[in-house]
Amino acid sequence: MGPSEPFLLDKANACLVGGRGASARSPRAVGLRKVLHLLNKTGAPFFFAPLLCITVLWAPVGIAFFVWGCLAFRREYRLHRHGRVIHGEVQSFGETVAHGHEQGPEGTVGPPTSWVVPWVKFTFPTPDGRVFENWASIEPWKSSNLPPQPGQLLAVLYLDDEHYQVL
């Protein structure tokens, strides 16, 4: 019996607080089963059961999101730390229009909305001599700037065929 085990105050260990039945006997450890039984008898399951479910069911989800975030941060760090800037070329430019509604508790709220997602198709030579072709969504340009034109140069931060970013 270690000092971190839970103790329950009853006739056997009332001597700790000097109540009735005080004697020189040391307190006894109480198992988790007895604690759960007492919580059930006192009406605490209304608080304890949901807390237990949240802990047991959502803890793995939280841990998974934490691990996913750490891995994403590590990939991004490796790309920025060890990647090289390579000059590429714009092949084409386009925009995708997406439509939707704002969702509220009772369903859709307000008029339909739409937004534009600009994208660029580009090529760049990899360090081993191959020509890599792909597309990426880009930030909307300012009204004073023109959209990217075919043949225009762009910079790509390149680590390997799976880790690159259009700058």
C-alpha positions as CSV (number, residue, x, y, z in Angstrom):
1,M,0.0,0.0,0.0
2,G,1.6,3.2,-1.2
3,P,0.9,6.8,-0.2
4,S,-0.7,7.5,-3.6
5,E,-3.5,5.0,-3.2
6,P,-7.0,6.5,-2.3
7,F,-8.2,6.3,1.2
8,L,-11.8,6.3,2.4
9,L,-12.9,7.7,5.7
10,D,-15.0,5.1,7.6
11,K,-15.1,3.5,11.0
12,A,-11.8,1.7,10.3
13,N,-9.9,4.9,9.6
14,A,-11.8,7.5,11.6
15,C,-8.8,8.0,13.8
16,L,-7.4,10.3,11.2
17,V,-9.9,13.0,12.0
18,G,-10.6,12.1,15.6
19,G,-14.2,11.0,15.2
20,R,-16.1,8.3,16.9
21,G,-14.4,4.9,16.9
22,A,-11.0,6.5,16.9
23,S,-8.2,4.0,17.4
24,A,-4.6,3.6,16.6
25,R,-5.2,1.5,13.5
26,S,-3.8,2.9,10.3
27,P,-6.1,3.8,7.4
28,R,-6.9,1.1,4.9
29,A,-6.7,1.5,1.1
30,V,-9.9,1.5,-0.9
31,G,-10.0,-0.1,-4.3
32,L,-11.4,1.6,-7.4
33,R,-14.4,-0.8,-7.4
34,K,-15.5,0.5,-4.0
35,V,-15.0,4.1,-5.0
36,L,-17.1,3.6,-8.2
37,H,-19.8,1.8,-6.1
38,L,-20.0,4.8,-3.6
39,L,-20.2,7.2,-6.5
40,N,-23.1,5.2,-7.9
41,K,-24.9,5.2,-4.6
42,T,-24.5,9.0,-4.1
43,G,-26.0,9.9,-7.5
44,A,-22.6,11.0,-8.8
45,P,-22.9,8.9,-12.0
46,F,-24.7,11.8,-13.6
47,F,-21.4,13.6,-13.4
48,F,-19.0,10.7,-13.4
49,A,-20.3,8.6,-16.2
50,P,-20.2,11.3,-18.9
51,L,-16.8,12.3,-17.7
52,L,-15.6,8.8,-17.9
53,C,-17.0,8.4,-21.4
54,I,-15.5,11.7,-22.6
55,T,-12.1,10.6,-21.2
56,V,-12.2,7.1,-22.6
57,L,-13.7,7.9,-26.0
58,W,-12.3,11.3,-26.9
59,A,-8.8,11.0,-25.5
60,P,-7.6,8.8,-28.4
61,V,-9.1,11.4,-30.8
62,G,-7.2,14.2,-29.1
63,I,-4.0,12.2,-29.1
64,A,-4.4,11.4,-32.8
65,F,-4.9,15.1,-33.6
66,F,-1.9,16.0,-31.5
67,V,0.3,13.5,-33.3
68,W,-1.0,14.6,-36.7
69,G,-0.2,18.2,-35.8
70,C,3.3,17.3,-34.7
71,L,3.9,15.3,-37.9
72,A,2.6,18.2,-40.0
73,F,4.9,20.6,-38.2
74,R,7.9,18.3,-38.6
75,R,7.2,18.0,-42.4
76,E,6.9,21.8,-42.7
77,Y,10.0,22.3,-40.7
78,R,12.0,19.9,-42.8
79,L,10.7,21.6,-46.0
80,H,11.7,25.1,-44.8
81,R,15.0,23.9,-43.3
82,H,16.4,21.6,-46.0
83,G,14.4,22.6,-49.1
84,R,15.8,24.5,-52.0
85,V,14.3,27.2,-54.1
86,I,13.8,26.2,-57.7
87,H,12.6,28.4,-60.5
88,G,9.5,27.0,-62.3
89,E,7.1,28.2,-65.0
90,V,3.4,28.8,-65.0
91,Q,1.6,26.6,-67.6
92,S,-1.9,27.8,-67.0
93,F,-4.1,29.6,-64.6
94,G,-7.7,29.1,-63.6
95,E,-10.3,29.7,-61.0
96,T,-12.8,27.3,-59.4
97,V,-16.0,28.8,-58.2
98,A,-17.5,27.0,-55.1
99,H,-21.0,27.5,-53.9
100,G,-22.7,26.8,-50.6
101,H,-24.8,28.0,-47.8
102,E,-24.0,29.2,-44.3
103,Q,-25.1,26.5,-41.8
104,G,-27.0,27.3,-38.6
105,P,-28.6,25.1,-36.0
106,E,-31.9,25.0,-37.9
107,G,-30.3,24.4,-41.3
108,T,-29.2,26.8,-44.0
109,V,-29.0,30.5,-43.1
110,G,-29.2,33.4,-45.5
111,P,-28.8,33.5,-49.3
112,P,-26.4,31.1,-51.1
113,T,-22.8,32.2,-51.1
114,S,-20.0,31.5,-53.6
115,W,-16.3,32.1,-53.5
116,V,-13.4,31.8,-56.0
117,V,-10.4,29.6,-55.5
118,P,-7.6,30.6,-57.9
119,W,-5.2,27.8,-59.0
120,V,-2.1,27.6,-61.1
121,K,-0.7,24.7,-63.1
122,F,3.1,24.8,-63.1
123,T,6.3,22.9,-64.1
124,F,9.7,22.9,-62.6
125,P,12.9,20.9,-63.1
126,T,13.8,18.7,-60.1
127,P,17.5,18.5,-59.0
128,D,17.9,15.1,-60.7
129,G,16.8,16.5,-64.1
130,R,13.2,15.4,-64.4
131,V,10.5,17.9,-65.1
132,F,7.8,17.9,-62.4
133,E,4.3,19.1,-63.4
134,N,1.5,19.8,-60.9
135,W,-1.0,22.4,-59.8
136,A,-1.5,24.4,-56.6
137,S,-4.1,26.7,-55.2
138,I,-2.8,30.2,-54.7
139,E,-3.8,33.3,-52.8
140,P,-6.2,35.6,-54.6
141,W,-4.2,38.4,-56.3
142,K,-4.7,42.0,-55.3
143,S,-6.9,44.1,-57.6
144,S,-3.8,46.1,-58.7
145,N,-2.0,43.0,-59.9
146,L,-2.7,40.8,-62.9
147,P,-3.2,37.1,-62.5
148,P,-0.3,34.8,-63.4
149,Q,0.3,34.4,-67.1
150,P,1.5,31.3,-68.9
151,G,5.3,31.4,-69.2
152,Q,5.7,33.6,-66.1
153,L,8.4,32.5,-63.7
154,L,7.5,31.3,-60.2
155,A,9.5,30.0,-57.3
156,V,9.0,26.6,-55.7
157,L,10.5,25.5,-52.4
158,Y,11.4,21.8,-53.1
159,L,12.5,19.0,-50.8
160,D,11.4,15.9,-52.7
161,D,8.6,14.8,-55.0
162,E,6.0,14.8,-52.1
163,H,7.2,17.9,-50.2
164,Y,7.2,21.2,-52.1
165,Q,5.5,24.5,-51.9
166,V,4.8,27.3,-54.5
167,L,6.1,30.6,-53.1
